[in-house]
Amino acid sequence: MRIIFVRHGEPDYARDCLTETGRKQAAAAAERLAGEGISEIYASTMGRAMETASFTARKLNLTIVPLAYMREISWGGEGIPADGHPWTLGDWMIAREDFDFYRQDWREHPYFKKNDATEYYRRITAEFDGFLENQGYRHEGGRFLCTRPNGKTIALFSHGGSGACVLSHLLGLPFPYVCTVMPYYFTSLIVLEFADAEGSYVYPRLEAFNDVSHLNNLPVQLVIQQETD
């Protein structure tokens, strides 16, 4: 099974839709995805993600399945600096504090212990484990039991924050670390492959990360814009 994670195109945040540039990016992504053998399309229920997904759905004549739990995360909390912004705080933990993510739990750090982002992380990852189990992969510790192979390629359109939650959870990497060292652009593709091995434990292989080759012919600047996404 392959999961292709797609970040939405350049957004108009005030209207929760795509800009004209974002629509060009989404159209280019649809052309790129047309040859991937996608059989199912899922998307966050936020406007910018649904609109991005609509280009691929029309191209492939598929229906978009909404996933409300993949909506973009919020952050913040009393006394937390930088308004609780996970990307900024992750940067501080690495660059200023030399925080040991593998010996210490980031969720217990003062930046995240009472940060709304941590609760979003918990909810999103729990829901996504349920999604994977329905696909035939039960998350057990750092591996996945393949209860039934499906051989599908599915696309999931979401956001910088909710996508980082899922990516960190599946790859066993700390969430603030992923936010900081693994940024990805608008309409970038991240591909994870799960082996079809019924009755065996498997793990996701990172097949592609931040693939924006479909934007090569667009006269637009690649932007991350973590602060508002």
C-alpha positions in Angstrom: 0.0 0.0 0.0 1.2 3.5 -0.8 0.0 6.7 0.8 0.7 9.9 -1.0 0.4 12.9 1.3 -0.2 16.2 -0.5 -0.1 19.6 1.1 -2.7 22.1 -0.1 -1.8 24.8 -2.6 -1.0 28.4 -1.8 -3.9 29.6 0.2 -6.0 32.6 0.8 -6.3 32.1 4.6 -9.0 34.7 5.1 -11.3 32.9 2.8 -9.9 29.4 3.4 -9.5 28.7 -0.4 -6.7 28.8 -2.9 -5.1 31.8 -4.5 -4.8 31.8 -8.3 -1.2 30.6 -7.9 -2.5 27.8 -5.6 -5.0 26.7 -8.2 -2.1 26.4 -10.8 -0.1 24.4 -8.2 -3.1 22.1 -7.6 -3.7 21.6 -11.3 0.0 20.7 -11.8 -0.1 18.3 -8.9 -3.2 16.6 -10.4 -1.2 16.1 -13.7 1.6 14.6 -11.6 -0.7 12.3 -9.6 -2.6 11.1 -12.7 0.0 8.4 -13.3 0.2 7.1 -9.8 -2.6 4.6 -9.9 -4.6 6.3 -7.1 -7.8 4.6 -6.3 -9.0 6.6 -3.3 -8.7 10.3 -2.4 -9.1 11.7 1.2 -8.9 15.3 2.3 -9.1 17.6 5.3 -12.5 19.3 5.4 -10.9 22.7 5.3 -11.6 24.7 2.1 -8.0 25.0 0.9 -7.4 21.2 1.2 -10.7 20.2 -0.4 -10.1 22.6 -3.3 -6.6 21.3 -3.9 -7.9 17.7 -3.8 -10.8 18.6 -6.2 -8.3 19.0 -9.1 -7.0 15.5 -8.7 -10.5 14.1 -8.1 -11.8 15.6 -11.3 -8.8 14.3 -13.2 -9.2 10.8 -12.0 -13.0 10.8 -11.7 -12.9 9.9 -8.0 -14.9 11.1 -5.0 -13.2 12.9 -2.2 -13.7 11.3 1.2 -13.6 14.0 3.9 -11.4 13.5 7.0 -12.4 16.1 9.6 -9.6 15.1 12.0 -7.0 16.1 9.4 -8.0 19.8 9.6 -5.1 22.1 10.4 -3.9 22.2 14.0 -4.1 25.1 16.4 -1.5 26.0 19.0 -1.0 28.2 22.1 -1.4 28.1 25.8 -0.9 30.3 28.9 2.7 31.4 29.4 4.0 29.6 26.3 6.4 31.8 24.2 6.0 32.4 20.5 2.2 32.0 20.9 2.9 28.3 21.1 4.0 28.0 17.5 5.4 24.5 17.1 7.8 25.3 14.3 9.4 28.2 16.2 9.5 26.2 19.5 11.0 23.2 17.8 13.7 25.4 16.4 14.5 26.8 19.8 14.6 23.3 21.4 17.2 22.3 18.9 19.3 25.4 18.3 19.1 27.1 21.8 18.6 24.2 24.2 20.2 21.2 22.4 17.1 19.2 23.6 17.6 15.4 23.5 14.5 14.3 21.7 15.4 10.6 22.2 16.0 10.7 25.9 13.4 13.2 26.8 9.7 13.4 26.0 8.9 16.5 24.0 5.3 16.4 25.3 6.6 17.1 28.8 8.7 20.1 27.8 7.2 23.4 29.1 6.7 24.6 25.5 4.4 21.7 24.7 3.0 20.3 28.0 0.0 22.6 28.0 0.2 23.6 24.3 -3.0 23.1 22.3 -0.8 21.6 19.6 0.0 18.6 21.8 -3.6 17.7 22.2 -4.1 18.1 18.4 -1.2 15.7 17.9 -2.7 13.1 20.3 -6.2 13.3 18.6 -4.9 13.3 15.0 -2.5 10.4 15.5 -5.1 8.3 17.3 -7.6 8.8 14.5 -5.0 8.1 11.9 -4.1 4.8 13.6 -7.8 3.9 13.2 -7.7 4.9 9.5 -4.7 2.6 8.9 -6.2 -0.3 10.8 -9.2 -0.1 8.4 -6.7 -0.3 5.6 -5.2 -3.5 7.0 -2.3 -2.1 9.1 -2.5 -2.2 12.9 0.0 0.2 14.6 1.8 -1.7 17.4 4.7 0.2 19.0 7.1 1.2 16.2 5.8 -1.3 13.7 2.6 -2.3 11.9 0.9 -5.6 11.7 -0.3 -6.3 8.2 -3.7 -7.9 8.8 -4.6 -8.0 5.1 -2.7 -6.7 2.1 -4.6 -4.2 -0.1 -2.1 -3.0 -2.7 -3.8 0.3 -3.0 -2.4 3.7 -3.7 -4.3 6.4 -1.9 -3.9 10.2 -1.8 -4.5 12.4 1.3 -4.6 16.2 1.0 -4.0 18.1 4.2 -1.8 20.7 5.9 1.6 21.5 7.2 0.7 20.9 10.8 -1.7 18.0 10.7 0.5 16.4 8.1 3.6 16.8 10.3 1.6 15.1 13.2 1.0 12.0 11.1 4.4 11.9 9.5 6.2 12.1 12.9 3.9 9.4 14.3 4.3 7.0 11.4 8.1 7.4 11.2 8.6 7.4 15.0 10.1 10.9 15.0 9.4 13.6 17.6 6.8 16.1 16.3 8.7 19.4 17.0 11.8 17.8 15.3 9.8 17.0 12.2 8.3 20.5 12.1 11.7 22.0 12.3 13.9 19.8 10.1 11.4 18.4 7.6 9.5 21.4 6.1 7.6 20.9 2.9 6.2 23.2 0.3 2.7 23.9 -1.1 1.4 20.9 -3.1 4.5 18.9 -2.3 4.2 15.1 -2.3 5.3 12.8 0.5 5.0 9.1 -0.4 5.1 6.3 2.2 5.0 2.6 1.2 3.7 -0.2 3.5 4.7 -3.7 2.4 1.9 -6.2 1.6 2.9 -9.1 3.9 -0.2 -10.5 5.6 0.4 -11.7 9.2 3.8 -10.0 9.3 5.1 -6.8 11.0 6.1 -4.1 8.5 7.1 -0.5 8.7 6.6 2.5 6.3 9.3 3.2 3.8 9.8 6.9 2.8 9.7 6.7 -1.0 9.6 10.4 -1.7 9.7 13.6 0.4 8.8 17.2 -0.5 8.5 16.3 -4.2 7.7 19.5 -6.1 8.9 18.4 -9.5 5.4 19.2 -10.9 6.0 22.9 -10.1 9.2 23.1 -12.2 7.4 24.9 -15.1 5.4 27.3 -12.9 6.8 30.8 -12.6 6.2 30.9 -8.8 8.4 31.0 -5.8 8.5 27.9 -3.5 7.1 29.0 -0.1 6.7 27.2 3.1 4.8 29.8 5.2 4.7 27.7 8.4 3.7 30.7 10.5 0.1 30.6 9.3 -0.4 27.1 8.1 
